[in-house]
Amino acid sequence: MRHVKAPFVPAWPWRHPHFQSVLPSLLPHFRLRRRAAAMLAASRELVLDCGEGVRLQAWHARPEGRATGSAILLHGWEGSADSYYVVALAARLFGAGVEVVRLNLRDHGDTHHLNEDIFHSCRLAEVVGAVGALAPRLAAPPWLVGFSLGGNFMLRVAASERPPASQLAKVVAISPVLHPESAMLAMEQGWRVYHDYFVRKWSRSLRRKRELWPRLAIDEGFFALRSLRKMTAVMVERHTDFADLAAYLDGYAITGPRLATLRAPAVILAALDDPIIPAGDLGRLARTPHLKVVTVPHGGHMGFLRHPRRESWVNDFVMAELGLAEAGPARAASPAS
């Protein structure tokens, strides 16, 4: 594992980690929709057979002419294929001639109807299945790009036995969840806005699930808990085979030996001031030559904003990591090579 420091420094007034973490979700979407118009117009819905009866939705945009590469993008928890950060990066990649797939996790976006059982973060097999189902459709072995929990999933996909390593080109994980117990504690002990945001979003999602699948019997007492820890513990007990909450959280941790089996080059971008994913857990990652960790002092959780009126530096970072220029492929060096 290589650890590299990247030269990203946001303008002084915008460096605070909470500003970096919260502002991207507040940015006006109409400007982004204009920039992303061509990619969105080219996007076609796919419903993927992921094995064992599981179906996941994806949006596939293929540029005119020969694609310069293929990328599969995966959002964070309670985000979707239409999240600002996903659409912004997809538009940049599409503009560079890249074939782009925006994948939705189970019960994210408008997909609660596709599968009866509820989403949880250890449902790796179906994401592996989705990547495997997409690979034959794509022009080239895909780059996997994930954000937060999506980055965690993509790294686990690359460390799994399927799909074959030849079907993966590279993984880029932005602010990935590293050690879930640490992230839970950070939200419980830090600024409660993040904790309460996820409680609210998850509750809304599960109410929608209950409307569509009454058999799940998610009662009002569950929503009254208003605690991520308590709610997750109940979910684990009622809807998974894990012995307890600790076993479940450990089930999707990527610390320890989990990434030792990476079968494709992978890079993690992390901010040392991330208020949700403690940077100290970076030191607990497996030492493998396939993994590069890039850190910046400021950037918050999936922020990396130079200025509110400029798009996230993440897009520049990913473009450089994939060796892309705006008009097509380039032999560009990584920003932290």
N, C-alpha and C positions, 0 to 999 in steps of 0.2 A: 504494500500500500504506500502510495506517495501522498504527501501532504504539501499542498501548494497554496500560497497566498495570492489572491487576485487583486488587481489594482482598481477596485471599485470604491469610490468615495462619493457619497451623495452630498449635495450642497448642504451647508451648515444647518439652515433652519429645518431641514427635513430628515435629520439623522436619527431622531428618537425612534426606538424600536416599535413603540405602539403606533406611532404615525406611519411607519413603514408597513406595519402589519395590517392596519385597519383601512388606510386610505384607498388601496386598490379596489376594494369592494364598493367604494363610494363614488368612483369615477363615472362620469356619464357614458352610457353605452352607445349613444347615437353616433359619436365620432368613430368609435371602434367599428360599428356596423358598416359605416361608409368604407373604412379601410379594408374590412373583411368581406365586402360585398361579393367579389368574384369567387372567393373560396366558399362562401355560404351558398351562392347560387349553384355551384358545382357539386355541392354535397348531396349524397344520396343515402337514404336510410338502409342499413343492413340489420337483420335480426339473425344473430349467429347461433349456431348449434354448438354449445360448449361442452357437450357430453352429459350423460346421465339426466337428460331432459331439461337441462338448464339453457335458457336463452338470454343473451345479452344484446343490447342495442349498440350500434356504432353508426357514425356518419362518415362516409367515404368521399373524398374530393380528389379527383384525378385531373391534373392539368392537361392542357392541350399539348400534343407533341410528346416527345420522349421525357419521361420523368427523370429527374436528377437524383432521385432517391425516394425512399418510402419511410414514413414515420407514423407511429401509433402513439397518441397522446392520451394520458389518463389523469383525470382531475383528483382533487382531494376529497376527504370525507364531507358529505353533504354539499359538495359542489356538483358539477355536471359537465357534459360535453359542451354546454353553452356558457360555462363560467368565463368571466372576462379574460383571465390569464390564459385559458386554453384557446379561446378564439383568437386572441392577440397573437400568440405564438403560431397557431395554425395558419393565420393569414400571412405572417412573415415567411414561413416555410413554403406555403403554396406559391407566394410571389417569387420564390427562388426556384420554382419548378418541381417542388417536392410533392409527391402523392401523400396526402394526409388523411389519417383515420382518427376521429375523436371518439373514444370508447366510453361508454357509460358503465359504471359498476351496477350491480343488482340494486334495485330500489333507488336509483339516482336518476335525475331528470324525470321524464314522464314515463317510467318503466315499471312501476309497482305492479302492474298487471301481468308481467311476463312470467313471474315465478311466484309460487305460493309462499315458500319459506322466506324468512326475513334475511336481510343482509347482515353479515358480520365480517370482521376484518381477517378472519382466518379462512375465508372462502377463496383460497389461492387457486385450487384446481380449475375453477371456472374461468379465471382470468388467463391461466395458462392455456386452457381450451380455446378461449377467444383469440389469443395470439396465434395459436396453431391453426385455427379456422381461417384467420385472415392471411396468413403467410402465403398460401397458394394464389391468392387474389392479387398480390402486390407485385410491383415491377422489380423489386430488389429486396434482399433481406432487410427487415425493418430496423430502424432506430426506435428504441422505446424511450419515451420521455414522460416522466411522471412528476406530479406535484404533491408534496406532503404525504398523505396516505397513499396516493397514487404512485409516488416515487418509491415508497416502501414496497408496494405490490410489484412494480416493475423490476426492482432489484431482486425480489424473491423469485420472480419468473425466470430471470437470468441465472439464478442459482439452483433452479430445479432441474429435474432430469428431462423434462419436456418443455418446449419443443426442442428439436436438435439444435446444437450450438450453431450449425451452419445456417439456421434460419434467423439468427439474430446478428445485427451489425454492431450495435453499441447501446448502452443504457445511460441516460442522463437523468439524475434524480435531483429535483429542486426541493430543498428543505424537507427531506424525507423523515417520516417518523422512524426513530432509531430504537428507543427502548420505551414501549408504551406506558409502563408504570411511571417512568420519569416525566413523560408528557402529561399524564394524568395529575401528578403532583404539582407540576408547574402551573397548570390551569387552576388547581384548587388553592394554591398558596400565593399565586400572583394576582394580577389584575383580573377581576372576576368577569370582565366583559367577554373574554374568550370562552370561559366555562359556560356562562349563561347563553351565549350565542349558540353553542353546540347543543345544549339542552333544548333550546327553543326549536332549532332546525330539525333535530332528531325526532322530537315529539311530533312536529308537524308531519314528518315523513311517516312515522309509525301510525298516526291517525289515518293518513291516507291508505296505508297498507291494511288497516283494520276495516276500513270501508269496503275494500275490494275482496278481502279474505276474512270474513267474520270468524271462521274456524280458529284463527290464531288466538282469539280471546285475550286481546291486550286490554286489561281493565283500566279504569280511571285511577286506581290506586298507584299504578305504575307511573303515570304522568305526574301524580302528586308528589312523587319523591323529589323531583327537581334537583337531582344530584347525579352527575355523570357516573360516579363510582357506584352508587346504589342502583341506578338504572341499568348499568352494564352488568352488575352482579346478578340482577334478576333476569336479564336477557340471557346470560350465560347458563343460569340454572334451568330456564324454561325452554330455551331454543337451541342449545348446543350440547355436545357430548363431553365438554370439558368438565373436570372435577370441580373447579372453582374459578373465581375471577383471576387469581394469580396465574393459573395454568393457561387461561385464555390469553391474557396479556403477553405472557411469554411466547405464546404460539405464533405471534406475528412480529416479535422482536427481530431485528436484524443485527443486533450486537452479538458478541461471542463468536462462535464458529459459523454462524448462519451463512455468511457471504464467502466462506472459504471455498465453496464449490462454484463460484461465479464462472460461467463458461463464455463470457463475452466481455470486452472492455467496458468498464463502468466508471462514471464520474459522479460524485456527489457535490452539489453546491450548497454550502451552509453559511449562515451569518452567525458570528459569535455572540450576537446580542438577541438571537431568536428567543422570544418570550414564551414559546410553546414547546420547542424542541431543545432541551439543554445541550449546549455545545460540548459539555464535558463527556457526553456519551460517544462522541466521535472517537475518543481514545479507546473505546471498547470494541471497535470494529475489527474483524479478522484482518490479519496481515496477508494480503494476497497481491501478486503483481498485476492482477486484472483491475484493481481498484485504485482510483485517484480521488482524493478529497481536496476540494478547493474551498477555502474559507475567506470571508471578508469580515472586517470589524463591525460594519453596520449593514443593515438590510432587513432586520426583523424576520418575520415568518412570511416567506414568499413575496416580499416587497421589492427590494432592490431597485428603488426609485431614485433616480438622480434629481428629479423635479416632478411635481404633479402634472405638468403639461407635457412631459415626455414619457414615452412608453418604457416599460420596465427594462432594465439592463439585462434581465434574464434572457430576453429574446436575442440580444447581441451575443451573450454568452453561449447559448445553445447553437446559434448559427456558426460561431467560430469552432465550437467543439465538434460539429458535424462537417466542418470544412466547406461551408457554403458561403457564397456571395449572393447579393440580391438578385442578380440575373442568372444564377446557375451555380454549378460547382466551382470551387476555387481551392487552391492549395494554401488556404489560410492557416496560419498557426493558431493553436489554441490560445485563448487569453491567459492561460495559466499552464503553459506547456513545459 
